[in-house]
Structure formats: C-alpha cells, structure tokens
C-alpha cells in the first residue's frame, strides 16, 4: 500500500516538474529568438541545455499557440516572435 502511494506521488511530482520545465523552456526559446530569429533548433538546444528534439516540440507548441512563426524556408529563413501573451 505504501509503495503504491510513493509511486503515485513520484509520478505526480515528475508530471509537475515536466510541466514547469516545458513552460520555462518555451519562454526561454521565445526570449532567445526575440534576440536572434536565425537560431537553429540545435543552437537553441545548446544554449538552453535540452535536446534538439525537445526544442522542436517547444517550437511546434509555440507555433500552434500563435506565439511564433517561421518566415521563409527551413534553410535561410528565420523565426518571428508574435508579441506577448
């Protein structure tokens, strides 16, 4: 019984920490792209300290929320931050 409660608590804590880091990661990406919209996912990942795949997930979410858009092609284009939330 106690083991189950501990597992559930760990799961809840992990879910909370993941949601907080997701939010902070997205905000950090917006901050960096506001200064230099030409940064790649790999460059963003190196600066933030997360994987390029995690950056791509953040970028997709930020685009879906309308907070970020891509201008031009994948190579040679840039990111544009769409104002504040």
C-alpha positions as CSV (number, residue, x, y, z in Angstrom):
1,X,0.0,0.0,0.0
2,X,2.7,2.5,1.0
3,X,4.7,1.5,-2.1
4,X,1.8,2.3,-4.4
5,X,1.3,5.7,-2.7
6,X,5.0,6.5,-3.1
7,X,4.9,5.6,-6.8
8,X,1.8,7.7,-7.3
9,X,3.4,10.6,-5.6
10,X,6.6,10.3,-7.7
11,X,4.5,10.2,-10.8
12,X,2.7,13.4,-9.8
13,X,5.9,15.2,-8.9
14,X,7.5,14.1,-12.2
15,X,4.5,15.4,-14.1
16,X,4.6,18.7,-12.3
17,X,8.3,19.2,-12.9
18,X,7.9,18.3,-16.6
19,X,5.1,20.9,-17.0
20,X,7.1,23.6,-15.3
21,X,10.2,22.9,-17.3
22,X,8.2,22.8,-20.5
23,X,6.8,26.3,-19.8
24,X,10.2,27.7,-18.8
25,X,11.8,26.1,-21.9
26,X,9.2,27.7,-24.2
27,X,9.7,31.1,-22.6
28,X,13.5,30.8,-22.9
29,X,13.2,29.9,-26.6
30,X,11.0,32.9,-27.2
31,X,13.5,35.1,-25.4
32,X,16.4,33.8,-27.4
33,X,14.5,34.0,-30.7
34,X,13.5,37.6,-30.0
35,X,17.2,38.5,-29.9
36,X,18.2,36.3,-32.9
37,X,15.5,34.8,-35.1
38,X,18.0,32.9,-37.2
39,X,18.9,30.4,-34.4
40,X,18.5,26.8,-35.3
41,X,17.0,24.1,-33.1
42,X,20.5,22.7,-32.4
43,X,21.8,26.2,-31.4
44,X,18.7,26.7,-29.1
45,X,19.2,23.3,-27.6
46,X,22.9,24.0,-26.8
47,X,22.0,27.4,-25.2
48,X,19.2,26.1,-23.1
49,X,20.6,22.7,-22.2
50,X,17.9,20.4,-23.6
51,X,17.9,18.1,-26.6
52,X,17.2,19.4,-30.2
53,X,14.1,17.1,-30.2
54,X,12.8,18.9,-27.1
55,X,13.3,22.2,-28.8
56,X,11.4,21.0,-31.8
57,X,8.5,20.1,-29.6
58,X,8.6,23.5,-27.9
59,X,8.7,25.2,-31.4
60,X,5.7,23.2,-32.6
61,X,3.7,24.1,-29.5
62,X,4.6,27.8,-29.7
63,X,3.6,27.8,-33.4
64,X,0.3,26.1,-32.6
65,X,-0.4,28.7,-29.9
66,X,0.3,31.5,-32.4
67,X,3.2,32.9,-30.4
68,X,5.9,32.1,-33.0
69,X,6.0,31.7,-36.8
70,X,8.6,30.7,-39.3
71,X,9.3,33.2,-42.1
72,X,11.0,31.8,-45.2
73,X,12.4,28.3,-45.9
74,X,13.8,25.9,-43.4
75,X,17.3,26.8,-44.6
76,X,17.8,30.6,-44.8
77,X,14.6,31.5,-43.1
78,X,14.1,32.9,-39.6
79,X,11.7,32.8,-36.6
80,X,9.4,35.7,-35.7
81,X,8.0,36.1,-32.2
82,X,4.4,37.2,-32.3
83,X,4.2,39.7,-29.4
84,X,3.5,38.9,-25.8
85,X,0.9,36.5,-24.4
